Amino acid sequence: MNNIDVFTFGETMVLFQAEQMLPLEYVHTFPKLVGGAESNVAIGLARLGHSVGWFSKLGDDPFGRYIHKFIRGEGVDTSSCLFTEKAQTGLLFKERLSPEDVNVYYYRKNSAASLMEPADLNEDYISQAKILHITGITPALSESCYQTVMVAIQIAKKHKMTIVFDPNLRLKLWSAEKAKEVFNEIASHADVILPGLDEGQFMTGKTEVEDVAVALMGEQDKTIIIKLGSKGAYLHTKHEKAYIEGFPVDRIVDPVGAGDGFAAGILSGLLRNDPLPVVVKRANAIGAIVVGVSGDVEGLPTLPAVERFMEPASGSRDVKR
């Protein structure tokens, strides 16, 4: 059994991405890709040099096997994954009307991943990790998935793992009321919370960035990092409060996956024990790199690529020879 730095789990689907920037009904060709928040983070971490385990329940079908092989091929440990014949692997279609206007259509109801249950978790495997990464997507898939998330949190607490929560709000999957209730429940157990500003406002009812951070922290000692898009991020702990500037992006190609790249950057920095402002700055850089490349995982960089991106430009770098 491989040693892992991070354990994460959730649904990954086969992603069919429209080749043309047109309404979906007028598109006829769709490259077959892979898309899932947790596997995006896992792949991002692997490219940054970390060992990471990703778990899901996949359909015992061609798409499930494709996902498993793809993620394993990116250097992620998939040895804890399960296959089922009781349901099929979920699908999603991505419509691009412009670089800034992207719509996603899910075909995931009653999918194989929605059948995940607490008994599927391998405590011995999970307990090897230093960090448990959770998104707010997994508990939205089904009641058994919600219970699986809560048991994973119990395992992490038992083994003194750091719990990192990225809300990843998906209102197509459940009601706003239920999402808010579950998000705040998970946040109460988390050590690090990574909301976008809109998600933080949704969870707390506060408007201003600093007020959102204070409300999310409550009386506990947590690290709150609020994503502010092109403006960067706001870091809030008991001892540090700072806005960390983002990196300018000349051209947005595909905004999907930037938050997952950001999360991978945060987790990587925590594992390296870097100072938090350095951690957040590197995560901002990864987010900026990802939006410049089409696809969910295709733009996730290696650590040397991030460091080159963060260096002040010296001379022309248009052509690498």
N, C-alpha and C positions, 0 to 999 in steps of 0.2 A: 504494500500500500504506500502510495507516494505521500511525502510530507507536503503540506500546503500552507501558504501564508494567509490566504483569504478563502472563505467559503461563501458562495452565493447560489441562489436557486430561483427558478421561475420559468415562465413560458417563453420559448423561442419558436418563431414561426418561419415558414418559408415565405419570403418576401418577393412579390412580383412587382417590379418597379417600371412604370411606364417609360418607354424610351423617349417619347416626345412630350413637350410641354403643351398638353391638350387635355380637355375634359376626357375622363376615362373611357366614355363610350366611343370616342373616336381614335383610340389607341389600339393597335393591333399586335404590337410586339412588346414583350415583357421579359427582360433577363431575370433569371431565377437567382435570388440572393437569400441571405439569412438575416432575420431581424428579431431582436429581443433585448430589452434593457439590461438584464442581468448578464447575458452572454456577451453583450457589447462591452460591459465593464470588465468581465473576465478576460476577454481577448485584449482589451486595452492594457490590463495589468500584465498579461503575459508578454506583450510587446515591450513593456517597460522593465522587464527582467524579473518578474515575480512568479512564484508558483501559486496557482489558483485552481480550486476545484469548483466545478459547476454541476449542479444537479437539476434534473427535470424528469418528468414522465413523458415519453415520446410515443407516438403511435407506431405500432409495428408495421410500418408501411414505407414506401420509397422516400417520402418526404422526411419521416422521422430518421431514417438511416442517413439521409443526406445531411441533415442538421448535425447529427452525432459525429459523422466523419469530418464535417467542416470545422466544428468547434475543436475537436480533438486535433485536427491538423494545424490549428493555430497555437498549439502548445498548451492548451487547457486540459486539466485532468477531468475526464468525463466518466471515470470508472464507477461512480456511484449512480449513474443514470439508469433508469428503468424503462423498459418497453412494455406496452400493453396492446392487446388485440381488442380491447373493449371500446376504444374510441380512436379517432383519427387525429393526426397532427394538424394544428391550426395553420391557417393561411392569412396573409394580408396583402392588399394591393395598395401601392402608393401612387397617388395622382399628383402631378406637378403642373400647376397652372402658371407659376413663375417661381424663381428661386425662393421668394418669401412666402408664397402661397402654396402650401403642400397639404393635401388631405390624405387620410389613411382610412381604408375600409377593411374591417376585420371579418374573418370567417373563422371564429374561434369558439363559438358557443358549444358547450359540451365536448370540448377538445380533450385530447389525452392528458394535457397538462392540468386541466381542471379537475382531474381525478387524483391529483397528489393528495396524500393523507399523512398524518403524523407518523404512522407505522413505517412509512417509506424512508424516514430519516435514519441515517447511520450515525449514532452518537460518537462512536469511536473515531470515525472518519472526520466528522465535523470538529471534534475537540482538538485535533491537530492544529487547527488554524488559529492565528492571532486575532483575526477580524471576521465578523459575520456581517455581510452586506445584504441589506433587505431593501426592496422597493415597495411602494404602495400599490403596484400592479398585482402582485401575486395574491394578496388577500382578497382582491376584487373578483378573482376568477370563480370562486365557489366557497361554500362554507367549509369544506374540508381543506381547501387551500389556506383559508384564514387560520384554521386550527393548526395547520402545519407551520405557518409563520410563528404562531405563538409558542409552539413547542420548540422550534429552533431558537427562539429568544431565551427560553428556559435553559436549553442546553448551553447556549453561549454564556449566560450568567453563571451557571454552575461551574463552568471551566474558565471563568474570568477572562473571556474574550471581549474585545472592543466591539460594540454594536453600532454600525453605521446605517442610518436610515435616509433614503432618498425618496421623497413622497411620490414623484412621478404620477401626478393626478391624471386619471383616465375616466372622465365622466361618461364615456360610452359604455363603461362596464358596470356601473352601479350608481346609486343615487348620491347626490351631494351630501345629504344628511348622514348616510351610512359611511361615506368616505371620510367625512370630517371626524366622526366618532372613532373610527378605526385608526386613522392617521394619528390622532392625539393619544390614543392608547399606545400605539407603537412608539411614538415620540417620547412618551414618559419612561420607556425602558432604554432608549437609545443614548449612547455616549456622544455621538456626532450626528447632527441633522443637516441635510443638504437641500433645502427647498429653493425653488425659484421664488422671487418676490411674490408672485401671484399665488403660489401654493402656501407660502407663509401667511399671507393675508387671509386666505381661505381658512386655514387652520386656526388662526388666532382672532380674527375679526379686527385686527389692527391694520393701520394704513401705512404708517411711516416705517422705514427699514429698521431703525433702532428699536422701535416699539415692538415690532414683530419678533426681533431677536430676544428681547427681554421676556416677552410672553412665552416663547418657545423654551427658554431656559428654565423659567419658573424658579423654584427654590433649589434646584439641583445644579451640580457642577457639570455642565455640558459644553461642547464646542458647537456653535451655530455658524454655518457658512451659507449666506444667502446669495444666490446667483442673481446678478443684475444685468445679464446679457452683455452688450457691447461695453457697458460701463465697468465690467469686472465683477467683483464680489465684495460682500461685507463680512468681515470676520468678527465674531463676538464670543469671548470667553470671560471668565471672572477676572482675568488679568490683562487681556488684550482686547481692544476695540479699534478696528481699522478698516478703511475702505482700501481694497487692493485693486489697482487700476487694471483694466483689460488691455488687450492688444488690438490695434486697428485691423480690420478685415477689408481688403480692397473689393472683394467680390464674393458674395455668398452664393455658393453652388447648391448646397443642401443643408438646411438647419437641423435635420433629424440626426440624433446621435451626439450632438455637442454636449448635452448634459451628462451623458454616459461617459464621454471622454473626460469631462471635468471630474466626475466621480472617481474614475480610474486614477487621475492625477492626484486627487486628495488621498486616496487609499495608499498609493505609492509613496507619497511624501510622509504619511504617518508611519509606514513600515520602515522608512529610512530614518525616522526620528529627526527630520529636518525642522527648523523653526517654522511655525505656522504661517507667517507671512510669505515665506519662500514656497511652502506647500501650495498656498492658494494662488500665488503668481504663476507657478508652473501649471497648475490646473487651468487657469485662465488661458495660458498659451495653448494647451492641448485643445480646449474648446474652440479657439480661433483657428487652429489647424484643421479640425474636423469639418467645420462649416464650409471650408474651401474645396471639399472633395465630395463627389456624389456617392451615396450609399451609407449604410449604418456603421460598418466597421472598416471600410476600405481606407478611410483617412486617419485611423488611429495610429499615432506615431510611435517610433522607438524612442528611447531616452536620448541617444545622440541627436536624433532629428529635432526633438524638443529643444535641446540646448542650442543647436544651431539657429533655430527659429528665434530664440530669445536673445541671441547676440545682436548687438548693433550692426546693421548692414555695413560692410566695408567693400566699397567698389561694386562693380556689376556682378550679380549672382544669377543672371538670366539663364546662362547655359553652363551645365556641369560637364566637363570634358575629361 
